[in-house]
């Protein structure tokens, strides 16, 4: 039986680390792409966060080509990202917007380039959007713009002639609040019953990687609605 291969962009972050561990326990070969190495992964591409967009793309594609040795990926899971607030009157609005664009849009577009070159014909390409961006984001303009761009990218990649291999599925997961250690640290008194478990997302992505018939249509924005620790998916 051939080895299944998955690339996790942001595989050292809170969600990414859980995904790497989960897939590794399911005997997948894992490539981590991040600014830091993940020792659980089989291979790592460590990205210089100060490099330009095109420099990061060049480094990542070259490293993946040298690592895969002609093999292709079953899934590319882009869970890199970041958050910051601020409206138009905020002194740091432009600075935060620039950082958020790098964290959310650069990583997603580079993931699309990886898919065009190295994803299997029935592979999974997953991005991370945000349910909050389906409405106005006046209190977090930079975040809203960045995630809206990820949503648009996902929708566009779901159409024919988008450049990714035939029969691939491009989807974005849109959580409201993830149950991460960092979120618990900053909101210690908040009721977490509506926070989405990281393990649930890892299980869902594993299921979609193995079973293309269970995936939503390509181009879907998949909102995760969590209530009383129960999860429901709503397709947009």
Biotite code that builds the C-alpha atoms (Angstrom):
import biotite.structure as struc

atoms = struc.array([
    struc.Atom([0.000, 0.000, 0.000], chain_id="A", res_id=1, res_name="UNK", atom_name="CA", element="C"),
    struc.Atom([1.405, 3.399, -0.993], chain_id="A", res_id=2, res_name="UNK", atom_name="CA", element="C"),
    struc.Atom([2.068, 6.049, 1.630], chain_id="A", res_id=3, res_name="UNK", atom_name="CA", element="C"),
    struc.Atom([-0.435, 8.897, 1.896], chain_id="A", res_id=4, res_name="UNK", atom_name="CA", element="C"),
    struc.Atom([1.173, 12.336, 2.007], chain_id="A", res_id=5, res_name="UNK", atom_name="CA", element="C"),
    struc.Atom([-0.138, 15.571, 3.472], chain_id="A", res_id=6, res_name="UNK", atom_name="CA", element="C"),
    struc.Atom([1.352, 19.061, 3.643], chain_id="A", res_id=7, res_name="UNK", atom_name="CA", element="C"),
    struc.Atom([0.289, 21.212, 6.590], chain_id="A", res_id=8, res_name="UNK", atom_name="CA", element="C"),
    struc.Atom([0.957, 24.926, 6.098], chain_id="A", res_id=9, res_name="UNK", atom_name="CA", element="C"),
    struc.Atom([1.153, 26.294, 9.625], chain_id="A", res_id=10, res_name="UNK", atom_name="CA", element="C"),
    struc.Atom([1.901, 22.899, 11.127], chain_id="A", res_id=11, res_name="UNK", atom_name="CA", element="C"),
    struc.Atom([3.622, 24.356, 14.179], chain_id="A", res_id=12, res_name="UNK", atom_name="CA", element="C"),
    struc.Atom([0.661, 26.491, 15.278], chain_id="A", res_id=13, res_name="UNK", atom_name="CA", element="C"),
    struc.Atom([-2.096, 25.549, 17.707], chain_id="A", res_id=14, res_name="UNK", atom_name="CA", element="C"),
    struc.Atom([-4.408, 23.940, 15.146], chain_id="A", res_id=15, res_name="UNK", atom_name="CA", element="C"),
    struc.Atom([-1.614, 22.827, 12.834], chain_id="A", res_id=16, res_name="UNK", atom_name="CA", element="C"),
    struc.Atom([0.209, 20.890, 15.547], chain_id="A", res_id=17, res_name="UNK", atom_name="CA", element="C"),
    struc.Atom([-2.961, 18.958, 16.386], chain_id="A", res_id=18, res_name="UNK", atom_name="CA", element="C"),
    struc.Atom([-3.488, 18.135, 12.704], chain_id="A", res_id=19, res_name="UNK", atom_name="CA", element="C"),
    struc.Atom([0.113, 16.971, 12.295], chain_id="A", res_id=20, res_name="UNK", atom_name="CA", element="C"),
    struc.Atom([-0.184, 14.717, 15.352], chain_id="A", res_id=21, res_name="UNK", atom_name="CA", element="C"),
    struc.Atom([-3.547, 13.317, 14.237], chain_id="A", res_id=22, res_name="UNK", atom_name="CA", element="C"),
    struc.Atom([-2.464, 12.473, 10.695], chain_id="A", res_id=23, res_name="UNK", atom_name="CA", element="C"),
    struc.Atom([0.862, 11.121, 11.924], chain_id="A", res_id=24, res_name="UNK", atom_name="CA", element="C"),
    struc.Atom([-1.012, 8.713, 14.204], chain_id="A", res_id=25, res_name="UNK", atom_name="CA", element="C"),
    struc.Atom([-2.955, 7.580, 11.118], chain_id="A", res_id=26, res_name="UNK", atom_name="CA", element="C"),
    struc.Atom([0.343, 6.664, 9.400], chain_id="A", res_id=27, res_name="UNK", atom_name="CA", element="C"),
    struc.Atom([0.466, 9.609, 7.001], chain_id="A", res_id=28, res_name="UNK", atom_name="CA", element="C"),
    struc.Atom([3.725, 11.125, 5.793], chain_id="A", res_id=29, res_name="UNK", atom_name="CA", element="C"),
    struc.Atom([3.649, 14.762, 6.924], chain_id="A", res_id=30, res_name="UNK", atom_name="CA", element="C"),
    struc.Atom([5.323, 17.862, 5.507], chain_id="A", res_id=31, res_name="UNK", atom_name="CA", element="C"),
    struc.Atom([5.226, 20.903, 7.780], chain_id="A", res_id=32, res_name="UNK", atom_name="CA", element="C"),
    struc.Atom([5.544, 24.377, 6.266], chain_id="A", res_id=33, res_name="UNK", atom_name="CA", element="C"),
    struc.Atom([5.968, 27.086, 8.884], chain_id="A", res_id=34, res_name="UNK", atom_name="CA", element="C"),
    struc.Atom([8.356, 29.623, 10.360], chain_id="A", res_id=35, res_name="UNK", atom_name="CA", element="C"),
    struc.Atom([9.269, 26.988, 12.956], chain_id="A", res_id=36, res_name="UNK", atom_name="CA", element="C"),
    struc.Atom([10.101, 23.293, 12.655], chain_id="A", res_id=37, res_name="UNK", atom_name="CA", element="C"),
    struc.Atom([7.693, 20.618, 13.915], chain_id="A", res_id=38, res_name="UNK", atom_name="CA", element="C"),
    struc.Atom([9.657, 17.586, 15.085], chain_id="A", res_id=39, res_name="UNK", atom_name="CA", element="C"),
    struc.Atom([6.612, 15.332, 14.647], chain_id="A", res_id=40, res_name="UNK", atom_name="CA", element="C"),
    struc.Atom([6.612, 15.942, 10.888], chain_id="A", res_id=41, res_name="UNK", atom_name="CA", element="C"),
    struc.Atom([8.578, 13.754, 8.480], chain_id="A", res_id=42, res_name="UNK", atom_name="CA", element="C"),
    struc.Atom([9.905, 16.812, 6.666], chain_id="A", res_id=43, res_name="UNK", atom_name="CA", element="C"),
    struc.Atom([9.928, 20.546, 7.296], chain_id="A", res_id=44, res_name="UNK", atom_name="CA", element="C"),
    struc.Atom([10.133, 23.644, 5.145], chain_id="A", res_id=45, res_name="UNK", atom_name="CA", element="C"),
    struc.Atom([11.133, 26.480, 7.469], chain_id="A", res_id=46, res_name="UNK", atom_name="CA", element="C"),
    struc.Atom([10.047, 29.828, 6.037], chain_id="A", res_id=47, res_name="UNK", atom_name="CA", element="C"),
    struc.Atom([11.821, 33.124, 6.643], chain_id="A", res_id=48, res_name="UNK", atom_name="CA", element="C"),
    struc.Atom([8.974, 35.412, 7.731], chain_id="A", res_id=49, res_name="UNK", atom_name="CA", element="C"),
    struc.Atom([10.973, 38.452, 6.618], chain_id="A", res_id=50, res_name="UNK", atom_name="CA", element="C"),
    struc.Atom([11.301, 37.201, 3.025], chain_id="A", res_id=51, res_name="UNK", atom_name="CA", element="C"),
    struc.Atom([9.080, 38.689, 0.330], chain_id="A", res_id=52, res_name="UNK", atom_name="CA", element="C"),
    struc.Atom([5.979, 36.957, -1.042], chain_id="A", res_id=53, res_name="UNK", atom_name="CA", element="C"),
    struc.Atom([7.778, 35.744, -4.162], chain_id="A", res_id=54, res_name="UNK", atom_name="CA", element="C"),
    struc.Atom([10.866, 34.731, -2.183], chain_id="A", res_id=55, res_name="UNK", atom_name="CA", element="C"),
    struc.Atom([8.741, 32.619, 0.141], chain_id="A", res_id=56, res_name="UNK", atom_name="CA", element="C"),
    struc.Atom([6.989, 31.003, -2.821], chain_id="A", res_id=57, res_name="UNK", atom_name="CA", element="C"),
    struc.Atom([10.291, 30.199, -4.518], chain_id="A", res_id=58, res_name="UNK", atom_name="CA", element="C"),
    struc.Atom([11.844, 28.681, -1.389], chain_id="A", res_id=59, res_name="UNK", atom_name="CA", element="C"),
    struc.Atom([8.780, 26.597, -0.551], chain_id="A", res_id=60, res_name="UNK", atom_name="CA", element="C"),
    struc.Atom([8.233, 25.212, -4.056], chain_id="A", res_id=61, res_name="UNK", atom_name="CA", element="C"),
    struc.Atom([11.927, 24.382, -4.471], chain_id="A", res_id=62, res_name="UNK", atom_name="CA", element="C"),
    struc.Atom([12.055, 22.641, -1.087], chain_id="A", res_id=63, res_name="UNK", atom_name="CA", element="C"),
    struc.Atom([8.886, 20.639, -1.767], chain_id="A", res_id=64, res_name="UNK", atom_name="CA", element="C"),
    struc.Atom([10.175, 19.518, -5.152], chain_id="A", res_id=65, res_name="UNK", atom_name="CA", element="C"),
    struc.Atom([13.405, 18.293, -3.563], chain_id="A", res_id=66, res_name="UNK", atom_name="CA", element="C"),
    struc.Atom([11.514, 16.565, -0.747], chain_id="A", res_id=67, res_name="UNK", atom_name="CA", element="C"),
    struc.Atom([8.795, 14.742, -2.697], chain_id="A", res_id=68, res_name="UNK", atom_name="CA", element="C"),
    struc.Atom([11.112, 13.155, -5.292], chain_id="A", res_id=69, res_name="UNK", atom_name="CA", element="C"),
    struc.Atom([8.341, 12.956, -7.875], chain_id="A", res_id=70, res_name="UNK", atom_name="CA", element="C"),
    struc.Atom([5.589, 11.895, -5.454], chain_id="A", res_id=71, res_name="UNK", atom_name="CA", element="C"),
    struc.Atom([2.379, 13.893, -5.076], chain_id="A", res_id=72, res_name="UNK", atom_name="CA", element="C"),
    struc.Atom([0.340, 15.070, -2.106], chain_id="A", res_id=73, res_name="UNK", atom_name="CA", element="C"),
    struc.Atom([-3.041, 13.692, -1.060], chain_id="A", res_id=74, res_name="UNK", atom_name="CA", element="C"),
    struc.Atom([-3.931, 16.924, 0.731], chain_id="A", res_id=75, res_name="UNK", atom_name="CA", element="C"),
    struc.Atom([-2.665, 20.436, 1.362], chain_id="A", res_id=76, res_name="UNK", atom_name="CA", element="C"),
    struc.Atom([-4.074, 21.829, 4.594], chain_id="A", res_id=77, res_name="UNK", atom_name="CA", element="C"),
    struc.Atom([-3.498, 25.557, 5.054], chain_id="A", res_id=78, res_name="UNK", atom_name="CA", element="C"),
    struc.Atom([-4.164, 26.418, 8.682], chain_id="A", res_id=79, res_name="UNK", atom_name="CA", element="C"),
    struc.Atom([-1.679, 29.273, 8.972], chain_id="A", res_id=80, res_name="UNK", atom_name="CA", element="C"),
    struc.Atom([-3.152, 32.613, 9.932], chain_id="A", res_id=81, res_name="UNK", atom_name="CA", element="C"),
    struc.Atom([-3.537, 35.270, 12.541], chain_id="A", res_id=82, res_name="UNK", atom_name="CA", element="C"),
    struc.Atom([-5.938, 37.798, 14.064], chain_id="A", res_id=83, res_name="UNK", atom_name="CA", element="C"),
    struc.Atom([-5.876, 41.455, 15.056], chain_id="A", res_id=84, res_name="UNK", atom_name="CA", element="C"),
    struc.Atom([-8.604, 44.003, 15.665], chain_id="A", res_id=85, res_name="UNK", atom_name="CA", element="C"),
    struc.Atom([-8.904, 47.642, 14.705], chain_id="A", res_id=86, res_name="UNK", atom_name="CA", element="C"),
    struc.Atom([-11.222, 49.975, 12.777], chain_id="A", res_id=87, res_name="UNK", atom_name="CA", element="C"),
    struc.Atom([-10.332, 52.849, 10.448], chain_id="A", res_id=88, res_name="UNK", atom_name="CA", element="C"),
    struc.Atom([-9.541, 55.146, 13.379], chain_id="A", res_id=89, res_name="UNK", atom_name="CA", element="C"),
    struc.Atom([-7.017, 52.731, 14.869], chain_id="A", res_id=90, res_name="UNK", atom_name="CA", element="C"),
    struc.Atom([-3.427, 53.942, 14.706], chain_id="A", res_id=91, res_name="UNK", atom_name="CA", element="C"),
    struc.Atom([-2.205, 50.407, 13.911], chain_id="A", res_id=92, res_name="UNK", atom_name="CA", element="C"),
    struc.Atom([-4.874, 49.597, 11.314], chain_id="A", res_id=93, res_name="UNK", atom_name="CA", element="C"),
    struc.Atom([-2.505, 49.634, 8.313], chain_id="A", res_id=94, res_name="UNK", atom_name="CA", element="C"),
    struc.Atom([0.329, 47.856, 10.119], chain_id="A", res_id=95, res_name="UNK", atom_name="CA", element="C"),
    struc.Atom([-2.019, 45.132, 11.356], chain_id="A", res_id=96, res_name="UNK", atom_name="CA", element="C"),
    struc.Atom([-3.586, 44.781, 7.917], chain_id="A", res_id=97, res_name="UNK", atom_name="CA", element="C"),
    struc.Atom([-0.167, 44.222, 6.361], chain_id="A", res_id=98, res_name="UNK", atom_name="CA", element="C"),
    struc.Atom([0.700, 41.537, 8.922], chain_id="A", res_id=99, res_name="UNK", atom_name="CA", element="C"),
    struc.Atom([-2.665, 39.808, 8.506], chain_id="A", res_id=100, res_name="UNK", atom_name="CA", element="C"),
    struc.Atom([-2.322, 39.818, 4.726], chain_id="A", res_id=101, res_name="UNK", atom_name="CA", element="C"),
    struc.Atom([1.019, 38.037, 5.065], chain_id="A", res_id=102, res_name="UNK", atom_name="CA", element="C"),
    struc.Atom([-0.287, 35.529, 7.600], chain_id="A", res_id=103, res_name="UNK", atom_name="CA", element="C"),
    struc.Atom([-3.544, 34.691, 5.823], chain_id="A", res_id=104, res_name="UNK", atom_name="CA", element="C"),
    struc.Atom([-3.318, 35.578, 2.129], chain_id="A", res_id=105, res_name="UNK", atom_name="CA", element="C"),
    struc.Atom([0.332, 34.865, 1.354], chain_id="A", res_id=106, res_name="UNK", atom_name="CA", element="C"),
    struc.Atom([0.060, 31.418, 2.917], chain_id="A", res_id=107, res_name="UNK", atom_name="CA", element="C"),
    struc.Atom([-3.193, 30.611, 1.109], chain_id="A", res_id=108, res_name="UNK", atom_name="CA", element="C"),
    struc.Atom([-2.012, 31.694, -2.323], chain_id="A", res_id=109, res_name="UNK", atom_name="CA", element="C"),
    struc.Atom([1.258, 29.796, -1.937], chain_id="A", res_id=110, res_name="UNK", atom_name="CA", element="C"),
    struc.Atom([-0.815, 26.748, -0.940], chain_id="A", res_id=111, res_name="UNK", atom_name="CA", element="C"),
    struc.Atom([-2.727, 27.145, -4.206], chain_id="A", res_id=112, res_name="UNK", atom_name="CA", element="C"),
    struc.Atom([0.582, 27.189, -6.100], chain_id="A", res_id=113, res_name="UNK", atom_name="CA", element="C"),
    struc.Atom([1.661, 24.019, -4.271], chain_id="A", res_id=114, res_name="UNK", atom_name="CA", element="C"),
    struc.Atom([-1.623, 22.390, -5.276], chain_id="A", res_id=115, res_name="UNK", atom_name="CA", element="C"),
    struc.Atom([-1.160, 23.305, -8.931], chain_id="A", res_id=116, res_name="UNK", atom_name="CA", element="C"),
    struc.Atom([2.207, 21.558, -8.993], chain_id="A", res_id=117, res_name="UNK", atom_name="CA", element="C"),
    struc.Atom([2.084, 18.750, -6.429], chain_id="A", res_id=118, res_name="UNK", atom_name="CA", element="C"),
    struc.Atom([-1.503, 17.805, -5.491], chain_id="A", res_id=119, res_name="UNK", atom_name="CA", element="C"),
    struc.Atom([-2.983, 14.519, -6.704], chain_id="A", res_id=120, res_name="UNK", atom_name="CA", element="C"),
    struc.Atom([-5.858, 14.649, -9.182], chain_id="A", res_id=121, res_name="UNK", atom_name="CA", element="C"),
    struc.Atom([-8.474, 13.884, -6.521], chain_id="A", res_id=122, res_name="UNK", atom_name="CA", element="C"),
    struc.Atom([-6.635, 15.694, -3.740], chain_id="A", res_id=123, res_name="UNK", atom_name="CA", element="C"),
    struc.Atom([-7.919, 18.043, -1.059], chain_id="A", res_id=124, res_name="UNK", atom_name="CA", element="C"),
    struc.Atom([-6.904, 21.698, -0.819], chain_id="A", res_id=125, res_name="UNK", atom_name="CA", element="C"),
    struc.Atom([-8.180, 23.272, 2.398], chain_id="A", res_id=126, res_name="UNK", atom_name="CA", element="C"),
    struc.Atom([-8.001, 26.891, 3.476], chain_id="A", res_id=127, res_name="UNK", atom_name="CA", element="C"),
    struc.Atom([-8.976, 28.598, 6.721], chain_id="A", res_id=128, res_name="UNK", atom_name="CA", element="C"),
    struc.Atom([-11.563, 31.348, 6.495], chain_id="A", res_id=129, res_name="UNK", atom_name="CA", element="C"),
    struc.Atom([-13.714, 32.857, 9.227], chain_id="A", res_id=130, res_name="UNK", atom_name="CA", element="C"),
    struc.Atom([-17.441, 32.749, 9.942], chain_id="A", res_id=131, res_name="UNK", atom_name="CA", element="C"),
    struc.Atom([-17.323, 36.302, 11.301], chain_id="A", res_id=132, res_name="UNK", atom_name="CA", element="C"),
    struc.Atom([-16.289, 37.584, 7.872], chain_id="A", res_id=133, res_name="UNK", atom_name="CA", element="C"),
    struc.Atom([-19.630, 36.514, 6.389], chain_id="A", res_id=134, res_name="UNK", atom_name="CA", element="C"),
    struc.Atom([-20.898, 39.698, 8.093], chain_id="A", res_id=135, res_name="UNK", atom_name="CA", element="C"),
    struc.Atom([-19.361, 43.143, 8.543], chain_id="A", res_id=136, res_name="UNK", atom_name="CA", element="C"),
    struc.Atom([-16.021, 43.327, 10.311], chain_id="A", res_id=137, res_name="UNK", atom_name="CA", element="C"),
    struc.Atom([-15.948, 47.009, 11.206], chain_id="A", res_id=138, res_name="UNK", atom_name="CA", element="C"),
    struc.Atom([-14.012, 46.353, 14.405], chain_id="A", res_id=139, res_name="UNK", atom_name="CA", element="C"),
    struc.Atom([-11.353, 44.254, 12.681], chain_id="A", res_id=140, res_name="UNK", atom_name="CA", element="C"),
    struc.Atom([-10.942, 45.667, 9.188], chain_id="A", res_id=141, res_name="UNK", atom_name="CA", element="C"),
    struc.Atom([-7.589, 44.108, 8.345], chain_id="A", res_id=142, res_name="UNK", atom_name="CA", element="C"),
    struc.Atom([-8.719, 40.670, 9.444], chain_id="A", res_id=143, res_name="UNK", atom_name="CA", element="C"),
    struc.Atom([-11.951, 40.962, 7.492], chain_id="A", res_id=144, res_name="UNK", atom_name="CA", element="C"),
    struc.Atom([-10.166, 41.972, 4.295], chain_id="A", res_id=145, res_name="UNK", atom_name="CA", element="C"),
    struc.Atom([-7.629, 39.156, 4.573], chain_id="A", res_id=146, res_name="UNK", atom_name="CA", element="C"),
    struc.Atom([-10.172, 36.429, 5.269], chain_id="A", res_id=147, res_name="UNK", atom_name="CA", element="C"),
    struc.Atom([-12.511, 37.761, 2.560], chain_id="A", res_id=148, res_name="UNK", atom_name="CA", element="C"),
    struc.Atom([-9.623, 37.326, 0.130], chain_id="A", res_id=149, res_name="UNK", atom_name="CA", element="C"),
    struc.Atom([-9.216, 33.709, 1.291], chain_id="A", res_id=150, res_name="UNK", atom_name="CA", element="C"),
    struc.Atom([-12.941, 33.150, 0.730], chain_id="A", res_id=151, res_name="UNK", atom_name="CA", element="C"),
    struc.Atom([-12.697, 34.602, -2.785], chain_id="A", res_id=152, res_name="UNK", atom_name="CA", element="C"),
    struc.Atom([-9.655, 32.456, -3.563], chain_id="A", res_id=153, res_name="UNK", atom_name="CA", element="C"),
    struc.Atom([-11.528, 29.344, -2.444], chain_id="A", res_id=154, res_name="UNK", atom_name="CA", element="C"),
    struc.Atom([-14.589, 30.149, -4.556], chain_id="A", res_id=155, res_name="UNK", atom_name="CA", element="C"),
    struc.Atom([-12.426, 30.822, -7.608], chain_id="A", res_id=156, res_name="UNK", atom_name="CA", element="C"),
    struc.Atom([-10.395, 27.618, -7.246], chain_id="A", res_id=157, res_name="UNK", atom_name="CA", element="C"),
    struc.Atom([-13.653, 25.665, -7.225], chain_id="A", res_id=158, res_name="UNK", atom_name="CA", element="C"),
    struc.Atom([-14.306, 26.590, -10.856], chain_id="A", res_id=159, res_name="UNK", atom_name="CA", element="C"),
    struc.Atom([-13.003, 24.971, -14.025], chain_id="A", res_id=160, res_name="UNK", atom_name="CA", element="C"),
    struc.Atom([-9.684, 26.182, -15.431], chain_id="A", res_id=161, res_name="UNK", atom_name="CA", element="C"),
    struc.Atom([-8.582, 27.447, -12.007], chain_id="A", res_id=162, res_name="UNK", atom_name="CA", element="C"),
    struc.Atom([-5.187, 25.786, -12.463], chain_id="A", res_id=163, res_name="UNK", atom_name="CA", element="C"),
    struc.Atom([-5.393, 23.066, -9.823], chain_id="A", res_id=164, res_name="UNK", atom_name="CA", element="C"),
    struc.Atom([-5.507, 19.401, -10.931], chain_id="A", res_id=165, res_name="UNK", atom_name="CA", element="C"),
    struc.Atom([-8.724, 17.819, -12.177], chain_id="A", res_id=166, res_name="UNK", atom_name="CA", element="C"),
    struc.Atom([-11.152, 16.429, -9.588], chain_id="A", res_id=167, res_name="UNK", atom_name="CA", element="C"),
    struc.Atom([-9.423, 18.260, -6.735], chain_id="A", res_id=168, res_name="UNK", atom_name="CA", element="C"),
    struc.Atom([-11.571, 19.795, -4.022], chain_id="A", res_id=169, res_name="UNK", atom_name="CA", element="C"),
    struc.Atom([-10.823, 23.309, -2.784], chain_id="A", res_id=170, res_name="UNK", atom_name="CA", element="C"),
    struc.Atom([-12.708, 24.237, 0.388], chain_id="A", res_id=171, res_name="UNK", atom_name="CA", element="C"),
    struc.Atom([-12.385, 26.700, 3.247], chain_id="A", res_id=172, res_name="UNK", atom_name="CA", element="C"),
    struc.Atom([-13.325, 25.953, 6.834], chain_id="A", res_id=173, res_name="UNK", atom_name="CA", element="C"),
    struc.Atom([-14.998, 28.893, 8.580], chain_id="A", res_id=174, res_name="UNK", atom_name="CA", element="C"),
    struc.Atom([-14.924, 28.479, 12.373], chain_id="A", res_id=175, res_name="UNK", atom_name="CA", element="C"),
    struc.Atom([-16.172, 31.131, 14.782], chain_id="A", res_id=176, res_name="UNK", atom_name="CA", element="C"),
    struc.Atom([-13.886, 30.396, 17.724], chain_id="A", res_id=177, res_name="UNK", atom_name="CA", element="C"),
    struc.Atom([-11.312, 27.631, 18.009], chain_id="A", res_id=178, res_name="UNK", atom_name="CA", element="C"),
    struc.Atom([-10.679, 25.969, 21.349], chain_id="A", res_id=179, res_name="UNK", atom_name="CA", element="C"),
    struc.Atom([-6.969, 26.739, 21.531], chain_id="A", res_id=180, res_name="UNK", atom_name="CA", element="C"),
    struc.Atom([-4.726, 27.177, 24.538], chain_id="A", res_id=181, res_name="UNK", atom_name="CA", element="C"),
    struc.Atom([-4.100, 30.772, 23.470], chain_id="A", res_id=182, res_name="UNK", atom_name="CA", element="C"),
    struc.Atom([-7.817, 31.615, 23.317], chain_id="A", res_id=183, res_name="UNK", atom_name="CA", element="C"),
    struc.Atom([-8.371, 30.046, 26.735], chain_id="A", res_id=184, res_name="UNK", atom_name="CA", element="C"),
    struc.Atom([-5.482, 32.106, 28.097], chain_id="A", res_id=185, res_name="UNK", atom_name="CA", element="C"),
    struc.Atom([-6.906, 35.407, 26.843], chain_id="A", res_id=186, res_name="UNK", atom_name="CA", element="C"),
    struc.Atom([-10.550, 34.588, 27.641], chain_id="A", res_id=187, res_name="UNK", atom_name="CA", element="C"),
    struc.Atom([-10.353, 32.491, 30.819], chain_id="A", res_id=188, res_name="UNK", atom_name="CA", element="C"),
    struc.Atom([-13.908, 33.225, 32.014], chain_id="A", res_id=189, res_name="UNK", atom_name="CA", element="C"),
    struc.Atom([-15.670, 32.636, 28.688], chain_id="A", res_id=190, res_name="UNK", atom_name="CA", element="C"),
    struc.Atom([-18.064, 29.715, 28.230], chain_id="A", res_id=191, res_name="UNK", atom_name="CA", element="C"),
    struc.Atom([-16.299, 27.447, 25.745], chain_id="A", res_id=192, res_name="UNK", atom_name="CA", element="C"),
    struc.Atom([-19.309, 25.301, 24.783], chain_id="A", res_id=193, res_name="UNK", atom_name="CA", element="C"),
    struc.Atom([-19.502, 27.155, 21.454], chain_id="A", res_id=194, res_name="UNK", atom_name="CA", element="C"),
    struc.Atom([-15.780, 26.830, 20.721], chain_id="A", res_id=195, res_name="UNK", atom_name="CA", element="C"),
    struc.Atom([-14.785, 24.296, 18.091], chain_id="A", res_id=196, res_name="UNK", atom_name="CA", element="C"),
    struc.Atom([-12.481, 21.462, 19.149], chain_id="A", res_id=197, res_name="UNK", atom_name="CA", element="C"),
    struc.Atom([-9.192, 21.249, 17.264], chain_id="A", res_id=198, res_name="UNK", atom_name="CA", element="C"),
    struc.Atom([-9.449, 17.474, 17.263], chain_id="A", res_id=199, res_name="UNK", atom_name="CA", element="C"),
    struc.Atom([-12.832, 17.696, 15.524], chain_id="A", res_id=200, res_name="UNK", atom_name="CA", element="C"),
    struc.Atom([-11.260, 19.678, 12.693], chain_id="A", res_id=201, res_name="UNK", atom_name="CA", element="C"),
    struc.Atom([-8.394, 17.185, 12.413], chain_id="A", res_id=202, res_name="UNK", atom_name="CA", element="C"),
    struc.Atom([-10.883, 14.297, 12.235], chain_id="A", res_id=203, res_name="UNK", atom_name="CA", element="C"),
    struc.Atom([-12.962, 16.103, 9.612], chain_id="A", res_id=204, res_name="UNK", atom_name="CA", element="C"),
    struc.Atom([-9.958, 16.849, 7.404], chain_id="A", res_id=205, res_name="UNK", atom_name="CA", element="C"),
    struc.Atom([-8.732, 13.269, 7.734], chain_id="A", res_id=206, res_name="UNK", atom_name="CA", element="C"),
    struc.Atom([-12.146, 11.993, 6.632], chain_id="A", res_id=207, res_name="UNK", atom_name="CA", element="C"),
    struc.Atom([-12.222, 14.340, 3.640], chain_id="A", res_id=208, res_name="UNK", atom_name="CA", element="C"),
    struc.Atom([-8.668, 13.414, 2.668], chain_id="A", res_id=209, res_name="UNK", atom_name="CA", element="C"),
    struc.Atom([-9.498, 9.706, 2.546], chain_id="A", res_id=210, res_name="UNK", atom_name="CA", element="C"),
    struc.Atom([-13.016, 9.960, 1.092], chain_id="A", res_id=211, res_name="UNK", atom_name="CA", element="C"),
    struc.Atom([-13.543, 12.480, -1.726], chain_id="A", res_id=212, res_name="UNK", atom_name="CA", element="C"),
    struc.Atom([-17.231, 11.517, -1.919], chain_id="A", res_id=213, res_name="UNK", atom_name="CA", element="C"),
    struc.Atom([-17.769, 12.917, 1.594], chain_id="A", res_id=214, res_name="UNK", atom_name="CA", element="C"),
    struc.Atom([-16.375, 16.344, 0.760], chain_id="A", res_id=215, res_name="UNK", atom_name="CA", element="C"),
    struc.Atom([-18.571, 19.372, 0.042], chain_id="A", res_id=216, res_name="UNK", atom_name="CA", element="C"),
    struc.Atom([-18.498, 20.714, -3.533], chain_id="A", res_id=217, res_name="UNK", atom_name="CA", element="C"),
    struc.Atom([-15.268, 22.358, -4.597], chain_id="A", res_id=218, res_name="UNK", atom_name="CA", element="C"),
    struc.Atom([-15.323, 26.080, -3.902], chain_id="A", res_id=219, res_name="UNK", atom_name="CA", element="C"),
    struc.Atom([-17.430, 25.694, -0.760], chain_id="A", res_id=220, res_name="UNK", atom_name="CA", element="C"),
    struc.Atom([-17.115, 27.894, 2.289], chain_id="A", res_id=221, res_name="UNK", atom_name="CA", element="C"),
    struc.Atom([-17.881, 25.503, 5.144], chain_id="A", res_id=222, res_name="UNK", atom_name="CA", element="C"),
    struc.Atom([-19.064, 27.289, 8.266], chain_id="A", res_id=223, res_name="UNK", atom_name="CA", element="C"),
    struc.Atom([-18.583, 25.323, 11.485], chain_id="A", res_id=224, res_name="UNK", atom_name="CA", element="C"),
    struc.Atom([-21.374, 26.032, 13.961], chain_id="A", res_id=225, res_name="UNK", atom_name="CA", element="C"),
    struc.Atom([-20.626, 24.732, 17.452], chain_id="A", res_id=226, res_name="UNK", atom_name="CA", element="C"),
    struc.Atom([-23.298, 24.752, 20.155], chain_id="A", res_id=227, res_name="UNK", atom_name="CA", element="C"),
    struc.Atom([-23.120, 22.842, 23.431], chain_id="A", res_id=228, res_name="UNK", atom_name="CA", element="C"),
    struc.Atom([-19.950, 21.206, 22.076], chain_id="A", res_id=229, res_name="UNK", atom_name="CA", element="C"),
    struc.Atom([-21.921, 19.763, 19.124], chain_id="A", res_id=230, res_name="UNK", atom_name="CA", element="C"),
    struc.Atom([-20.808, 20.658, 15.592], chain_id="A", res_id=231, res_name="UNK", atom_name="CA", element="C"),
    struc.Atom([-22.851, 21.402, 12.493], chain_id="A", res_id=232, res_name="UNK", atom_name="CA", element="C"),
    struc.Atom([-21.556, 22.266, 9.024], chain_id="A", res_id=233, res_name="UNK", atom_name="CA", element="C"),
    struc.Atom([-23.261, 24.920, 6.900], chain_id="A", res_id=234, res_name="UNK", atom_name="CA", element="C"),
    struc.Atom([-22.214, 25.257, 3.263], chain_id="A", res_id=235, res_name="UNK", atom_name="CA", element="C"),
    struc.Atom([-21.996, 28.713, 1.689], chain_id="A", res_id=236, res_name="UNK", atom_name="CA", element="C"),
])
